[in-house]
Amino acid sequence: MVTTINIAEAKARLSALIEAAERGEEVVLARAGKPVARIVAFAAKLARRPGILKEMGWVGEPTPYEAFEPDPDHTAWIDEPIAPLLSQEQKR
């Protein structure tokens, strides 16, 4: 459920609006009838757990770093020599 409330009224009822957000309601703050902000419940970020890949069945082959290795089909130009830059006089 979305509740729209004027900022002046929200100042007086901030505690009640926060409780509404904690219950899962969305509160929209408006200035002159135009929405400018939203109060919603804070969703906590899940903590990272070391070793979760092994829990998901990863056995260690291939290493995940291989995904960052350059593709040999697309890097052949790297070993080609760089042509020297020609000055304006040499181009004539």
CNS distance restraints for C-alpha pairs under 8 A (distance, minus, plus):
assign (resid   1 and name CA) (resid  25 and name CA) 5.37 0.50 0.50
assign (resid   1 and name CA) (resid  26 and name CA) 6.25 0.50 0.50
assign (resid   2 and name CA) (resid  25 and name CA) 6.21 0.50 0.50
assign (resid   2 and name CA) (resid  26 and name CA) 4.78 0.50 0.50
assign (resid   2 and name CA) (resid  27 and name CA) 5.74 0.50 0.50
assign (resid   2 and name CA) (resid  28 and name CA) 7.03 0.50 0.50
assign (resid   3 and name CA) (resid  25 and name CA) 7.62 0.50 0.50
assign (resid   3 and name CA) (resid  26 and name CA) 6.28 0.50 0.50
assign (resid   3 and name CA) (resid  27 and name CA) 4.77 0.50 0.50
assign (resid   3 and name CA) (resid  28 and name CA) 5.95 0.50 0.50
assign (resid   4 and name CA) (resid  27 and name CA) 5.88 0.50 0.50
assign (resid   4 and name CA) (resid  28 and name CA) 4.57 0.50 0.50
assign (resid   4 and name CA) (resid  29 and name CA) 5.92 0.50 0.50
assign (resid   4 and name CA) (resid  30 and name CA) 6.72 0.50 0.50
assign (resid   4 and name CA) (resid  35 and name CA) 7.81 0.50 0.50
assign (resid   5 and name CA) (resid   9 and name CA) 6.81 0.50 0.50
assign (resid   5 and name CA) (resid  10 and name CA) 6.43 0.50 0.50
assign (resid   5 and name CA) (resid  27 and name CA) 7.29 0.50 0.50
assign (resid   5 and name CA) (resid  28 and name CA) 6.22 0.50 0.50
assign (resid   5 and name CA) (resid  29 and name CA) 5.22 0.50 0.50
assign (resid   5 and name CA) (resid  30 and name CA) 5.93 0.50 0.50
assign (resid   6 and name CA) (resid  10 and name CA) 6.15 0.50 0.50
assign (resid   6 and name CA) (resid  29 and name CA) 5.74 0.50 0.50
assign (resid   6 and name CA) (resid  30 and name CA) 4.84 0.50 0.50
assign (resid   6 and name CA) (resid  31 and name CA) 5.98 0.50 0.50
assign (resid   6 and name CA) (resid  32 and name CA) 7.42 0.50 0.50
assign (resid   6 and name CA) (resid  33 and name CA) 7.12 0.50 0.50
assign (resid   7 and name CA) (resid  11 and name CA) 6.27 0.50 0.50
assign (resid   7 and name CA) (resid  29 and name CA) 5.71 0.50 0.50
assign (resid   7 and name CA) (resid  30 and name CA) 5.90 0.50 0.50
assign (resid   7 and name CA) (resid  31 and name CA) 6.14 0.50 0.50
assign (resid   8 and name CA) (resid  12 and name CA) 7.07 0.50 0.50
assign (resid   9 and name CA) (resid  13 and name CA) 6.38 0.50 0.50
assign (resid  10 and name CA) (resid  14 and name CA) 5.43 0.50 0.50
assign (resid  10 and name CA) (resid  17 and name CA) 7.38 0.50 0.50
assign (resid  10 and name CA) (resid  29 and name CA) 7.36 0.50 0.50
assign (resid  13 and name CA) (resid  17 and name CA) 6.25 0.50 0.50
assign (resid  14 and name CA) (resid  18 and name CA) 6.18 0.50 0.50
assign (resid  15 and name CA) (resid  19 and name CA) 6.31 0.50 0.50
assign (resid  16 and name CA) (resid  20 and name CA) 6.25 0.50 0.50
assign (resid  17 and name CA) (resid  21 and name CA) 6.30 0.50 0.50
assign (resid  17 and name CA) (resid  27 and name CA) 6.94 0.50 0.50
assign (resid  17 and name CA) (resid  39 and name CA) 7.84 0.50 0.50
assign (resid  18 and name CA) (resid  22 and name CA) 6.25 0.50 0.50
assign (resid  18 and name CA) (resid  39 and name CA) 7.39 0.50 0.50
assign (resid  18 and name CA) (resid  41 and name CA) 7.98 0.50 0.50
assign (resid  19 and name CA) (resid  23 and name CA) 6.40 0.50 0.50
assign (resid  20 and name CA) (resid  24 and name CA) 6.65 0.50 0.50
assign (resid  20 and name CA) (resid  25 and name CA) 5.47 0.50 0.50
assign (resid  20 and name CA) (resid  26 and name CA) 7.54 0.50 0.50
assign (resid  20 and name CA) (resid  27 and name CA) 7.72 0.50 0.50
assign (resid  21 and name CA) (resid  25 and name CA) 4.77 0.50 0.50
assign (resid  21 and name CA) (resid  26 and name CA) 5.77 0.50 0.50
assign (resid  21 and name CA) (resid  27 and name CA) 6.81 0.50 0.50
assign (resid  21 and name CA) (resid  39 and name CA) 6.46 0.50 0.50
assign (resid  21 and name CA) (resid  40 and name CA) 5.00 0.50 0.50
assign (resid  21 and name CA) (resid  41 and name CA) 5.02 0.50 0.50
assign (resid  22 and name CA) (resid  40 and name CA) 7.45 0.50 0.50
assign (resid  22 and name CA) (resid  41 and name CA) 5.18 0.50 0.50
assign (resid  23 and name CA) (resid  41 and name CA) 7.86 0.50 0.50
assign (resid  24 and name CA) (resid  40 and name CA) 7.27 0.50 0.50
assign (resid  24 and name CA) (resid  41 and name CA) 6.45 0.50 0.50
assign (resid  25 and name CA) (resid  40 and name CA) 6.95 0.50 0.50
assign (resid  25 and name CA) (resid  41 and name CA) 7.97 0.50 0.50
assign (resid  26 and name CA) (resid  38 and name CA) 7.01 0.50 0.50
assign (resid  26 and name CA) (resid  39 and name CA) 6.04 0.50 0.50
assign (resid  26 and name CA) (resid  40 and name CA) 5.23 0.50 0.50
assign (resid  26 and name CA) (resid  41 and name CA) 7.96 0.50 0.50
assign (resid  27 and name CA) (resid  38 and name CA) 5.68 0.50 0.50
assign (resid  27 and name CA) (resid  39 and name CA) 5.02 0.50 0.50
assign (resid  27 and name CA) (resid  40 and name CA) 6.66 0.50 0.50
assign (resid  28 and name CA) (resid  35 and name CA) 6.34 0.50 0.50
assign (resid  28 and name CA) (resid  36 and name CA) 7.47 0.50 0.50
assign (resid  28 and name CA) (resid  37 and name CA) 5.85 0.50 0.50
assign (resid  28 and name CA) (resid  38 and name CA) 4.47 0.50 0.50
assign (resid  28 and name CA) (resid  39 and name CA) 6.32 0.50 0.50
assign (resid  29 and name CA) (resid  35 and name CA) 5.79 0.50 0.50
assign (resid  29 and name CA) (resid  36 and name CA) 5.91 0.50 0.50
assign (resid  29 and name CA) (resid  37 and name CA) 5.09 0.50 0.50
assign (resid  29 and name CA) (resid  38 and name CA) 5.91 0.50 0.50
assign (resid  29 and name CA) (resid  39 and name CA) 7.66 0.50 0.50
assign (resid  30 and name CA) (resid  34 and name CA) 5.01 0.50 0.50
assign (resid  30 and name CA) (resid  35 and name CA) 4.18 0.50 0.50
assign (resid  30 and name CA) (resid  36 and name CA) 5.40 0.50 0.50
assign (resid  30 and name CA) (resid  37 and name CA) 7.00 0.50 0.50
assign (resid  31 and name CA) (resid  35 and name CA) 6.50 0.50 0.50
assign (resid  31 and name CA) (resid  36 and name CA) 6.64 0.50 0.50
assign (resid  51 and name CA) (resid  55 and name CA) 6.67 0.50 0.50
assign (resid  52 and name CA) (resid  56 and name CA) 6.31 0.50 0.50
assign (resid  53 and name CA) (resid  57 and name CA) 6.49 0.50 0.50
assign (resid  53 and name CA) (resid  58 and name CA) 5.45 0.50 0.50
assign (resid  54 and name CA) (resid  58 and name CA) 4.83 0.50 0.50
assign (resid  54 and name CA) (resid  59 and name CA) 6.47 0.50 0.50
assign (resid  62 and name CA) (resid  66 and name CA) 7.03 0.50 0.50
assign (resid  65 and name CA) (resid  69 and name CA) 7.06 0.50 0.50
assign (resid  70 and name CA) (resid  74 and name CA) 7.68 0.50 0.50
assign (resid  70 and name CA) (resid  75 and name CA) 6.89 0.50 0.50
assign (resid  71 and name CA) (resid  75 and name CA) 6.34 0.50 0.50
assign (resid  72 and name CA) (resid  76 and name CA) 6.42 0.50 0.50
assign (resid  76 and name CA) (resid  80 and name CA) 7.40 0.50 0.50
assign (resid  86 and name CA) (resid  90 and name CA) 5.77 0.50 0.50
assign (resid  86 and name CA) (resid  91 and name CA) 6.24 0.50 0.50
assign (resid  87 and name CA) (resid  91 and name CA) 6.38 0.50 0.50
assign (resid  88 and name CA) (resid  92 and name CA) 6.84 0.50 0.50
